[in-house]
């Protein structure tokens, strides 16, 4: 059996080996001579020394032997003869050492040559693995041998076997390359040539974790070279994959740690820092922004403004460099200010990060940039960026009343600031106008306390008509912003807005047309209909103009289309439908207008509103529908046709006892006449009572109040109250009404509940049951003691019904 190239015996069957492998086995490597082996360690000696008796040993081995003799309290002896030594002096065997070194050199040269022959894709796996292990051994045994490997051109050959189909060969090749390049810059330079780095990077996404681990470890070593840092970063996807590995929860810890360290090394190249930022690893960029030179800070701020960040990243960046960016935007250098503004624009677009920027002091310089004129003013394109940032910040929901932004403790909500904003709006182009209006939207969004200042400034500057005209702006964003602002203002200056919309300029027509214009619901449509919904319901002039323009018929069609699923839903569907229903309900506030009355009848609006009561999850739709039904039901008693009884016959007039009263069937028990849902809007005929009672358990007190108000029309003056009470008993509505009284959710709701309960207690049956309920009595007493004047009166009457307060009315009438 022949000896293999690493000095050990080979058991490979010759029939299974390639012709090249047979050639390796035929090569004779010089055998180990006995004199080269240390008698103690049985290994080839590197530093042979001789005792006084002529025996030769490896220095380290004989020194250990002599030390053990001393520690055991014995005199030193020769390990071979066991005779005592008179001297422990160790004499170097220089000639033997040189002979061994020459032997080693000859053997390693032969083995190296055999390794070269084995590093090929057409060589058996075991031979390739042995060659790779030999190269590893050579480098680990003596780092100087790395130069030998380089001079023998083995590095490109090892790279080439990375293409092997054997996983073991690929892993061992990566491991070998890592050992070869460790602490050797020249070998790293060789790795920088060709497509070697690209080949290694491909292993980062390999399905085998061991290959990923070895590839990351090799790249970590290579990344210690500045040239290779650029080379690795230039490989498409390399940094993205490394960032993914460094943040992975499924990779082993070694791979994660090495990937992280590799990225740290790669960060010495600015282009790599940018790629890392794009891949979500922002810290290197932020570090350069904080600690780099002025030129580097400018470069990083510029790039930060170009990045697309998610919300978590925006918060992280704001916390890390927000203060530095705010300082940079105060710089006299226009290029620095532009870079800082664009970066802050990117960060401020999320609510949480915007709040962090407020704490970093962004408001005063932003306001100054917007309002400053003269030589130091920003160009209009940057004023637009400043306005965008301020709009983002203001719409974060922060309280701005306590944050000074100018001289004399001036704040964003100060009248002077609002006037300046209105002045800018009237003197700039559409893009910046949009951003400035968005600032006003943020200042008036509920529950902002600054809305009164904005309203006062708009009224005092006569800007109402100007703001209303933006409804017709061709720019979509400007139109939406103006609609949102007007909607926020409508509860505070609704009459002024309604008057402006009705004006000769015709914005109301444009608004109606916008609401109805397309099948797909847009943000503009939702904002437009919400503005119309918030205008004063009692403004009959506005309702009349809407009737004249056929707005309500159009809105009915849209509601029906949505209900039938003919309109494609999107995120604007809910506010759009809520707005439509509320706008439609305003027609029921103008039933004295014949045209309004006619629209309600022709379109059977009562039936539509009853259907909308069941729109679960849309509180505003249910509330507006219940309110509309209340208004319609109030008219029922005026619309009901009372029966006409035939005149008595001649005999009956003479002998009344012989006459029988006329019996007319089909009359409404509550309204005492002929009712229908379509013609008289009767809730009983529309089977609305059960649906309204069900809403008394709603979590939204406004829905409960509207539903209770609609039910209360069955107990109102002008109807048969006893029958109305019986209707509520049949619908199992008495207990829910009493529960509303007991819950005391709001003052208005309690007032409404007290009125309704008093009407119910006029029924002796209900009064008898309630008299034994201390909770109801306590609630009525509380309203009697703490309610307003009208509520106290009603509560007093209710308490009389249950005998909690004496009823003196009959005594007084008898005395009189």
C-alpha positions in Angstrom: 0.0 0.0 0.0 1.4 3.4 -1.0 1.6 6.4 1.4 -0.7 9.3 0.6 0.5 12.9 0.1 -0.1 13.8 3.7 2.1 11.1 5.0 -0.7 8.7 6.1 -1.8 5.4 4.6 -4.4 5.5 1.9 -7.2 2.8 1.9 -8.9 4.1 -1.2 -9.6 1.4 -3.7 -7.6 2.1 -6.9 -10.5 1.1 -9.1 -12.5 4.0 -7.7 -9.9 6.6 -8.1 -9.2 8.8 -11.1 -6.0 8.6 -13.2 -4.8 11.7 -11.4 -5.3 10.1 -8.0 -3.2 7.0 -9.1 -0.5 9.5 -10.1 -0.5 10.9 -6.6 -0.2 7.5 -5.0 2.8 6.6 -7.3 4.5 9.8 -6.1 6.9 8.7 -3.2 7.0 11.3 -0.3 10.3 10.9 1.7 9.6 8.7 4.7 10.0 9.7 8.3 13.3 8.6 9.8 13.4 7.3 13.4 16.0 9.8 14.4 13.5 12.6 13.5 11.0 11.4 16.1 11.2 12.5 19.8 11.2 9.4 22.0 8.8 11.1 24.4 6.3 12.8 22.2 6.6 10.4 19.2 6.4 13.5 16.9 8.8 15.0 14.5 11.1 17.3 16.4 11.2 21.0 15.7 13.8 22.0 18.4 15.9 18.9 19.1 18.3 19.0 22.1 20.8 16.5 23.5 21.5 15.3 27.1 24.9 14.6 28.5 24.4 10.9 27.7 23.9 11.7 24.0 20.1 11.0 23.9 18.1 13.5 21.8 14.6 14.8 22.6 12.2 17.6 21.6 13.1 20.5 23.9 9.6 21.0 25.3 9.1 17.3 26.0 12.4 16.8 27.9 11.9 20.0 29.9 8.5 18.7 30.9 10.1 15.4 32.0 12.8 17.1 34.1 10.2 19.4 35.8 8.1 16.4 36.7 11.2 14.7 38.3 11.9 17.8 40.4 8.2 18.1 41.4 8.3 14.5 42.5 11.4 15.1 44.7 13.6 12.8 42.6 16.9 13.5 41.0 16.7 14.1 37.2 17.1 10.9 35.1 17.2 10.1 31.4 13.8 9.0 30.2 15.3 6.2 28.1 18.0 4.8 30.4 16.5 6.0 33.7 20.0 6.7 35.0 20.6 9.8 37.0 22.0 12.8 35.2 24.8 14.8 36.6 23.8 17.8 34.5 20.4 18.9 33.1 22.0 21.1 30.5 20.3 20.8 27.1 22.5 21.2 24.1 20.8 22.2 20.8 21.3 19.6 18.0 21.7 22.1 15.2 22.7 19.7 12.5 19.7 17.4 13.2 17.4 20.4 13.3 18.6 21.6 9.9 18.2 18.1 8.5 14.6 17.9 9.8 13.8 21.3 8.4 15.2 20.3 5.0 13.1 17.1 5.2 10.0 19.1 6.1 10.6 21.5 3.2 11.0 18.6 0.7 7.9 16.9 2.0 5.7 20.0 2.1 6.8 20.9 -1.4 5.8 17.5 -2.6 2.5 17.6 -0.7 1.9 21.2 -2.0 2.4 19.9 -5.5 0.0 17.1 -4.9 -2.5 19.5 -3.4 -2.4 21.6 -6.5 -3.2 18.6 -8.6 -6.1 17.6 -6.3 -7.8 21.1 -6.3 -9.9 20.4 -9.3 -13.6 19.8 -10.0 -12.9 16.4 -11.7 -11.0 14.9 -8.7 -12.8 12.6 -6.1 -14.3 14.4 -3.2 -12.0 12.8 -0.5 -8.9 13.9 -2.4 -10.1 17.5 -2.7 -11.0 17.6 1.0 -7.6 16.2 2.0 -5.9 18.9 -0.2 -8.0 21.6 1.4 -7.3 20.4 4.9 -3.5 20.3 4.1 -3.7 23.9 3.0 -5.4 24.8 6.3 -2.8 22.9 8.3 0.0 24.6 6.4 -1.4 28.1 7.2 -2.3 27.4 10.8 1.0 25.7 11.5 3.0 28.7 10.3 1.5 32.0 9.0 4.5 32.4 6.8 3.2 29.6 4.7 0.4 31.8 3.5 2.9 33.4 1.3 3.8 30.0 0.0 0.2 29.3 -0.8 -0.1 32.7 -2.6 3.1 32.1 -4.6 1.9 28.6 -5.6 -1.3 30.2 -7.0 -3.5 28.0 -4.9 -6.0 30.7 -4.0 -7.7 30.9 -7.4 -7.8 27.1 -7.5 -9.5 27.0 -4.1 -12.0 29.6 -5.3 -12.7 27.4 -8.4 -13.7 24.4 -6.3 -16.5 26.5 -4.7 -18.4 25.4 -7.8 -18.2 21.8 -6.7 -21.4 19.8 -6.4 -20.3 18.5 -3.0 -21.6 20.4 -0.1 -18.6 19.3 2.0 -16.2 20.5 -0.6 -17.9 23.9 -0.8 -18.0 24.4 3.0 -14.4 23.3 3.4 -13.3 25.6 0.5 -15.0 28.6 2.2 -13.3 27.7 5.5 -9.9 27.3 3.8 -10.2 30.7 2.1 -11.0 32.3 5.4 -7.9 30.8 7.0 -5.7 31.8 4.0 -6.7 35.5 4.1 -6.7 35.9 7.9 -4.2 38.7 8.8 -2.8 38.6 5.2 -3.6 41.7 3.2 -1.8 40.4 0.1 -4.0 37.3 0.0 -7.1 39.5 0.4 -6.0 41.6 -2.6 -6.0 38.4 -4.7 -9.6 37.7 -3.5 -10.6 41.2 -4.8 -9.9 40.2 -8.4 -12.5 38.9 -10.8 -15.9 37.6 -9.7 -14.6 35.9 -6.5 -16.5 38.2 -4.1 -19.7 37.8 -6.2 -19.3 34.0 -5.9 -18.9 34.2 -2.2 -21.9 36.5 -1.8 -24.1 33.9 -3.6 -23.5 31.6 -0.7 -25.3 34.1 1.7 -28.6 33.0 0.4 -27.8 29.3 0.2 -30.3 26.9 1.7 -27.7 25.2 3.8 -27.0 27.1 7.0 -23.4 25.8 7.3 -22.5 27.3 3.9 -24.1 30.6 4.9 -22.1 30.6 8.1 -18.8 30.0 6.3 -19.6 32.6 3.7 -20.4 35.2 6.3 -17.2 34.4 8.2 -15.1 34.7 5.0 -16.7 38.0 4.1 -16.0 39.3 7.6 -12.3 38.7 7.1 -12.4 40.2 3.6 -14.3 43.3 4.9 -11.2 44.3 7.0 -9.8 45.5 3.7 -11.0 48.9 2.5 -10.7 47.9 -1.2 -12.8 44.8 -0.5 -15.4 46.8 1.4 -16.1 48.6 -1.8 -16.0 45.4 -3.8 -18.5 43.6 -1.5 -20.8 46.6 -1.5 -20.8 46.7 -5.3 -22.2 43.2 -5.5 -26.0 43.6 -6.1 -27.9 42.5 -3.0 -24.9 41.7 -0.8 -25.6 44.4 1.8 -29.4 43.7 1.7 -28.8 40.0 2.5 -26.2 40.8 5.2 -28.7 43.2 6.9 -31.3 40.4 6.8 -28.9 37.9 8.4 -27.8 40.4 11.0 -31.4 40.9 12.1 -32.6 37.3 11.7 -34.2 35.4 14.5 -33.8 32.1 12.8 -30.1 32.0 12.0 -27.5 30.7 14.4 -25.8 33.2 16.6 -22.4 32.9 15.0 -23.9 33.9 11.6 -25.8 36.8 13.0 -22.8 38.1 14.9 -20.4 37.8 12.0 -23.0 39.5 9.6 -23.3 42.3 12.1 -19.5 42.8 12.4 -19.2 42.6 8.6 -21.7 45.4 8.2 -19.8 47.5 10.7 -16.6 47.1 8.6 -18.4 47.8 5.4 -19.7 51.1 6.9 -16.3 52.7 6.3 -17.5 53.2 2.7 -20.2 55.9 2.2 -21.8 54.1 -0.7 -22.3 51.1 1.6 -23.8 53.3 4.3 -26.4 54.4 1.8 -27.2 50.8 0.8 -27.5 49.9 4.5 -29.9 52.7 5.0 -32.0 51.6 2.1 -32.1 48.1 3.6 -33.3 49.4 7.0 -29.9 49.6 8.8 -29.9 53.3 9.6 -27.4 53.6 12.4 -24.2 54.0 10.3 -25.8 56.8 8.3 -27.0 58.5 11.5 -23.6 58.1 13.1 -22.0 59.9 10.2 -24.7 62.6 10.4 -23.8 63.2 14.0 -20.1 62.7 14.0 -18.9 63.2 10.4 -17.3 66.3 8.9 -19.5 69.1 7.8 -19.3 67.8 4.2 -20.2 64.3 5.4 -23.1 65.6 7.5 -24.5 67.4 4.4 -24.1 64.3 2.3 -25.9 62.1 4.8 -28.7 64.6 5.4 -29.2 64.9 1.7 -29.5 61.2 1.3 -31.7 60.8 4.3 -34.2 63.2 2.6 -34.2 60.8 -0.4 -34.9 57.7 1.6 -38.4 56.1 1.9 -38.8 55.3 5.6 -41.4 53.3 7.4 -43.0 54.7 10.5 -40.8 52.9 13.0 -37.8 54.2 11.2 -39.1 57.7 11.2 -39.4 57.6 15.0 -35.9 56.1 15.4 -34.4 58.8 13.1 -36.3 61.6 14.9 -35.0 60.4 18.3 -31.4 60.0 17.1 -30.7 63.0 14.9 -33.8 65.2 15.1 -32.1 67.8 17.2 -29.0 67.8 14.9 -31.2 68.3 11.8 -33.1 71.2 13.4 -29.7 72.8 14.1 -28.6 72.2 10.6 -31.7 73.9 9.2 -30.7 77.0 11.1 -27.4 77.1 9.2 -26.5 80.1 7.1 -25.5 77.8 4.2 -28.5 77.4 1.9 -27.3 73.9 0.8 -27.3 72.7 4.4 -30.7 74.2 5.1 -32.1 72.5 2.0 -30.7 69.1 3.0 -32.0 69.4 6.6 -35.5 70.5 5.4 -35.8 67.6 3.0 -34.7 65.1 5.7 -37.1 66.7 8.2 -39.9 66.5 5.6 -39.4 62.8 5.4 -39.3 62.2 9.1 -42.2 64.5 10.1 -44.8 62.7 8.0 -45.6 60.3 10.9 -47.5 61.5 14.0 -45.1 60.1 16.7 -41.9 61.3 14.9 -43.5 64.7 14.4 -44.1 65.0 18.2 -40.4 64.2 18.8 -39.4 67.0 16.4 -41.6 69.4 18.3 -39.7 68.6 21.4 -36.4 69.1 19.5 -37.5 72.7 18.8 -38.5 72.5 15.2 -41.4 75.0 15.3 -39.7 78.4 15.8 -37.2 78.0 12.8 -40.0 76.6 10.6 -42.3 79.6 11.3 -39.4 82.0 10.8 -38.5 80.4 7.5 -42.1 80.7 6.3 -42.6 84.3 7.2 -39.1 85.8 6.7 -38.8 88.1 3.7 -35.7 89.8 2.4 -32.2 88.8 1.6 -32.1 85.8 4.0 -35.5 84.4 2.9 -35.9 80.9 1.6 -36.6 80.4 -2.1 -40.2 79.5 -2.7 -39.4 75.8 -3.4 -38.0 75.5 0.1 -40.8 77.5 1.7 -43.0 74.8 0.2 -41.0 72.2 2.0 -41.1 74.2 5.3 -44.9 74.5 4.9 -45.2 70.7 4.3 -43.2 70.0 7.4 -45.3 72.4 9.5 -48.5 70.9 8.1 -47.2 67.4 9.1 -46.2 68.6 12.6 -49.5 70.5 13.2 -51.5 67.5 12.2 -49.8 65.4 14.8 -52.4 66.3 17.4 -50.0 68.2 19.7 -51.2 71.1 21.8 -49.6 74.2 20.3 -51.0 76.9 22.6 -48.1 76.6 25.0 -45.2 76.5 22.4 -43.7 79.9 21.5 -42.8 80.3 17.9 -42.0 84.0 17.7 -41.4 87.2 19.7 -43.7 88.0 22.6 -44.6 84.4 23.4 -46.4 84.2 20.0 -47.7 80.7 19.3 -49.1 79.0 16.2 -52.6 79.7 17.5 -51.9 83.4 18.0 -54.0 85.8 15.9 -50.9 87.3 14.3 -49.6 83.9 13.2 -53.0 83.0 11.6 -53.2 86.3 9.8 -49.7 85.7 8.4 -50.8 82.3 7.2 -53.9 83.7 5.5 -51.8 86.4 3.9 -49.4 83.8 2.5 -52.3 81.7 1.2 -53.5 84.7 -0.8 -50.1 85.5 -2.2 -48.6 82.1 -3.2 -49.1 79.3 -5.7 -51.4 76.3 -5.5 -48.8 73.9 -4.1 -47.8 76.0 -1.1 -51.5 77.1 -0.7 -52.4 73.5 -0.2 -49.8 73.0 2.6 -50.7 76.3 4.3 -54.4 75.3 4.3 -53.4 71.9 5.7 -51.7 73.8 8.6 -55.0 75.5 9.3 -56.7 72.1 9.1 -54.3 70.8 11.8 -55.0 73.8 14.0 -58.8 73.3 13.8 -59.0 69.5 14.0 -60.9 68.4 17.1 -60.2 68.6 19.9 -58.0 71.6 19.1 -58.4 74.6 21.4 -57.0 77.0 18.7 -60.0 76.8 16.5 -61.6 79.9 18.0 -58.4 81.9 17.1 -58.6 80.6 13.5 -62.3 81.5 13.2 -61.7 85.0 14.6 -58.8 85.6 12.2 -60.8 84.4 9.2 -63.8 86.5 10.1 -61.8 89.6 10.8 -59.7 89.3 7.6 -62.8 88.6 5.5 -61.2 85.4 4.2 -64.3 83.2 4.2 -65.2 83.7 0.5 -61.6 83.1 -0.5 -61.4 79.8 1.3 -64.7 78.7 -0.1 -63.5 79.4 -3.6 -60.8 76.7 -3.2 -63.5 74.1 -3.4 -63.4 74.6 -7.2 -59.6 74.4 -7.4 -58.4 72.0 -10.2 -55.6 70.7 -7.9 -57.0 67.7 -6.1 -55.0 68.1 -2.9 -55.9 71.8 -2.6 -59.6 71.0 -3.0 -59.5 68.3 -0.4 -57.6 70.5 2.1 -60.0 73.3 1.7 -63.0 71.0 2.2 -61.5 69.6 5.4 -60.8 73.1 6.7 -64.3 74.3 6.0 -65.7 71.1 7.6 -63.7 71.9 10.8 -64.9 75.5 10.7 -68.6 74.7 10.0 -69.6 74.1 13.7 -68.2 77.5 14.6 -69.2 79.6 11.5 -71.8 77.4 9.8 -74.1 80.3 9.0 -71.3 82.3 7.3 -70.2 79.3 5.3 -73.7 78.4 4.2 -74.2 82.1 3.2 -71.0 82.0 1.2 -71.9 78.7 -0.5 -75.3 80.1 -1.5 -73.7 83.2 -3.0 -73.7 84.1 -6.7 -70.3 82.4 -7.2 -72.1 79.1 -7.1 -69.8 76.9 -5.0 -72.9 75.0 -3.7 -73.6 73.7 -7.1 -70.0 72.6 -7.5 -70.1 70.9 -4.2 -73.3 69.0 -5.1 -71.8 68.0 -8.5 -68.6 66.8 -6.8 -70.5 64.5 -4.4 -72.4 62.8 -7.2 -69.8 62.8 -10.0 -68.2 59.4 -10.1 -69.0 55.7 -9.4 -65.8 55.2 -7.4 -65.8 57.1 -4.1 -62.9 59.5 -3.8 -61.5 61.5 -0.9 -62.8 64.7 -2.4 -66.3 63.3 -2.5 -66.1 62.1 1.1 -64.8 65.5 2.2 -67.4 67.4 0.2 -70.4 65.5 1.5 -69.1 65.7 5.1 -68.9 69.5 4.7 -72.5 69.6 3.5 -73.5 67.3 6.4 -72.1 69.7 9.0 -73.8 72.9 7.7 -76.7 74.1 9.9 -79.7 71.9 9.4 -82.1 74.8 10.1 -80.8 76.9 7.2 -83.9 76.5 5.0 -82.4 78.7 2.3 -79.6 76.2 1.8 -82.0 73.3 1.9 -84.3 75.1 -0.6 -81.4 75.7 -3.0 -80.4 72.0 -2.7 -84.0 71.0 -3.5 -84.0 73.3 -6.6 -80.9 71.6 -7.9 -82.2 68.1 -7.3 -79.4 67.3 -4.8 -81.6 65.1 -2.6 -82.8 62.8 -5.4 -79.2 62.4 -6.5 -78.1 61.6 -2.9 -80.9 59.1 -2.5 -79.7 57.3 -5.6 -76.2 57.1 -4.3 -77.4 55.7 -0.9 -79.5 53.0 -2.6 -76.6 52.2 -4.9 -74.3 51.7 -1.9 -77.0 49.6 -0.1 -77.4 47.3 -3.1 -73.6 46.8 -3.5 -73.5 48.6 -6.8 -70.8 51.1 -5.6 -67.4 49.7 -5.1 -66.3 50.1 -1.5 -63.0 51.7 -0.3 -61.6 53.5 2.7 -63.8 56.5 2.0 -67.0 54.6 1.9 -67.9 55.0 5.5 -67.5 58.8 5.8 -69.2 59.2 2.4 -72.2 57.2 3.4 -72.5 58.9 6.8 -72.3 62.3 5.1 -74.9 61.3 2.5 -77.4 60.1 5.2 -76.9 63.2 7.3 -77.3 65.5 4.4 -80.5 63.6 3.3 -81.9 63.9 6.9 -81.8 67.7 6.6 -84.7 67.6 4.3 -86.9 66.4 7.2 -86.1 69.7 9.0 -87.8 71.6 6.1 -91.1 69.7 5.8 -93.0 73.0 5.8 -91.6 73.4 2.2 -94.0 71.6 -0.1 -91.1 70.5 -2.4 -89.4 68.9 0.6 -92.5 67.2 1.7 -93.1 65.9 -1.9 -89.5 64.5 -2.1 -90.1 62.6 1.1 -93.3 61.0 -0.1 -92.2 60.3 -3.7 -89.0 58.6 -2.6 -90.6 56.8 0.5 -87.8 58.3 2.6 -89.3 57.0 5.9 -88.8 53.5 4.6 -85.2 54.2 3.6 -84.4 55.7 7.0 -85.9 52.7 8.8 -83.7 50.4 6.7 -80.7 52.5 7.6 -81.4 52.0 11.3 -80.0 48.5 10.9 -76.6 49.7 9.4 -74.6 48.3 12.3 -71.2 49.7 12.9 -72.1 53.1 11.4 -73.2 55.1 14.4 -73.6 58.4 12.5 -75.9 56.7 9.9 -78.1 55.3 12.6 -78.2 58.6 14.5 -79.1 60.6 11.5 -81.7 58.1 10.4 -83.3 58.1 13.9 -83.3 61.9 13.9 -84.9 62.0 10.5 -87.6 59.5 11.6 -88.3 61.7 14.7 -88.9 64.7 12.4 -91.1 62.7 10.0 -93.1 61.1 12.9 -93.8 64.6 14.3 -95.7 65.3 11.1 -97.7 62.1 11.2 -100.4 63.5 13.6 -100.9 66.4 11.1 -101.1 64.1 8.1 -103.3 61.4 9.4 -106.7 61.4 7.8 -109.3 61.2 10.6 -112.3 59.0 9.7 -115.5 60.6 8.5 -118.5 58.9 10.2 -121.8 58.8 8.2 -124.6 61.0 9.6 -127.2 59.2 11.7 -130.5 58.1 10.1 -133.8 59.8 10.8 -134.9 57.1 13.2 -131.6 57.1 15.0 -131.8 60.8 15.5 -135.2 60.4 17.1 -134.4 57.2 19.0 -130.6 57.2 19.7 -130.9 54.0 21.7 -131.8 52.2 18.5 -128.7 53.3 16.7 -125.4 51.5 16.5 -122.1 53.4 16.3 -120.3 53.1 13.0 -117.3 50.8 13.0 -114.3 51.8 10.7 -111.5 49.3 10.5 -107.8 49.9 9.6 -107.2 53.0 11.7 -104.0 53.7 13.4 -104.4 53.1 17.1 -102.0 55.9 18.1 -103.0 58.6 15.5 -106.7 57.7 15.4 -106.8 57.8 11.6 -105.7 56.3 8.4 -101.9 56.1 8.4 -99.3 54.7 6.0 -95.5 54.8 6.0 -95.2 56.5 2.6 -97.9 59.1 2.9 -98.0 60.0 6.6 -94.6 58.6 7.8 -96.2 56.5 10.6 -93.6 54.6 12.6 -96.1 51.9 13.5 -97.0 51.2 9.8 -93.3 51.0 9.0 -92.6 48.6 11.8 -89.9 50.9 13.1 -90.6 50.7 16.8 -88.8 47.4 17.4 -85.7 48.7 15.5 -85.7 51.9 17.5 -86.1 50.0 20.8 -83.1 47.8 19.9 -80.9 50.9 19.5 -81.6 52.0 23.1 -78.9 49.5 24.1 -76.4 51.2 21.8 -73.0 52.1 23.2 -73.1 55.5 21.5 -75.2 57.8 23.6 -76.0 60.0 20.7 -77.6 57.1 18.8 -79.6 56.3 22.0 -80.8 59.9 22.3 -81.9 60.1 18.7 -83.7 56.7 18.9 -85.4 57.7 22.2 -86.5 61.0 20.6 -88.1 59.2 17.7 -89.9 56.8 20.1 -91.1 59.7 22.2 -93.2 61.0 19.2 -95.6 58.1 20.0 -96.2 59.7 23.4 -96.4 63.3 22.3 -99.3 65.6 22.6 -101.8 65.2 19.8 -101.7 61.4 19.8 -103.4 58.8 21.9 -100.7 58.5 24.6 -102.3 55.4 26.2 -102.0 53.6 22.9 -98.5 54.8 22.4 -97.6 53.4 25.8 -99.2 50.1 24.8 -97.2 50.0 21.6 -94.0 50.4 23.6 -95.1 47.7 26.0 -95.8 45.4 23.1 -92.3 46.1 21.7 -90.8 45.4 25.1 -89.5 49.0 25.1 -90.4 50.1 28.6 -87.4 48.5 30.4 -84.8 49.8 27.9 -86.3 53.3 28.4 -86.1 53.0 32.2 -82.5 51.7 31.9 -81.6 54.8 29.9 -82.9 56.9 32.8 -80.9 54.9 35.3 -77.6 55.0 33.4 -77.5 58.9 33.4 -75.0 58.8 30.5 -75.4 62.5 29.4 -77.4 65.5 30.6 -79.4 65.7 27.3 -80.1 62.0 27.3 -81.3 62.1 31.0 -83.5 65.0 30.2 -85.1 63.2 27.3 -85.5 60.0 29.4 -87.2 61.9 32.2 -89.8 63.3 29.7 -90.4 59.8 28.2 -90.7 58.1 31.6 -93.2 60.6 32.8 -95.4 59.8 29.8 -95.0 56.1 30.4 -96.0 56.5 34.1 -99.4 57.9 33.0 -100.2 54.3 32.6 -101.4 53.0 35.9 -100.1 49.5 35.1 -96.6 50.8 34.6 -96.8 53.3 37.5 -97.8 50.4 39.8 -94.8 48.3 38.8 -92.3 51.2 38.9 -93.5 52.4 42.3 -91.8 49.4 43.8 -88.5 50.0 42.0 -86.3 52.2 44.3 -83.8 52.8 41.5 -86.2 54.5 39.2 -87.6 56.6 42.1 -84.0 57.6 43.1 -83.2 58.6 39.5 -86.4 60.7 39.3 -85.6 62.3 42.6 -82.1 63.2 41.4 -83.5 64.8 38.3 -86.1 66.7 40.4 -83.3 68.0 42.7 -80.6 68.7 40.2 -82.2 69.1 36.7 -83.0 72.4 34.9 -86.3 74.1 35.5 -88.2 72.2 32.8 -86.7 68.8 33.9 -87.6 69.4 37.5 -91.2 70.0 36.5 -91.4 66.9 34.5 -89.7 64.8 37.2 -92.1 66.2 39.8 -95.1 65.0 37.7 -93.4 61.6 37.3 -92.9 61.3 41.0 -96.6 62.1 41.5 -97.6 59.2 39.3 -95.7 56.8 41.6 -97.0 58.6 44.8 -93.6 59.8 45.8 -94.9 63.4 45.9 -98.5 64.2 47.0 -100.7 65.4 44.2 -102.5 68.5 45.4 -104.0 69.4 42.1 -107.4 67.8 42.8 -107.6 69.5 46.3 -106.9 72.9 44.8 -109.5 72.3 42.0 -112.2 71.2 44.6 -111.5 74.2 46.8 -111.8 76.5 43.8 
